[in-house]
Structures are given as C-alpha cells and as structure tokens.
Amino acid sequence: MSLKLQKWISRSGWFVLIWVLSVLALGVVA
C-alpha cells in the first residue's frame, strides 16, 4: 500500500467508516 494512501486513510479513515456505517444502517431501516 502506498504511503499517500496510508496518509489519506489515517486522516479521513474514521469519517469514511462512519459514513459507510450510516449508509448501511439507512439501507437496513429502509
């Protein structure tokens, strides 16, 4: 894995994870 990708994941990984979980939750509710 490239260093640039690691930096991006460490910086916005949590935001992406929460966003994905929110989308999955909405999909289950809907």
C-alpha positions, 0 to 999 in steps of 0.5 A: 500500500502506498504511503499517500494512501496510508496518509489519506486513510489515517486522516479521513479513515474514521469519517469514511467508516462512519459514513459507510456505517450510516449508509448501511444502517439507512439501507437496513431501516429502509 
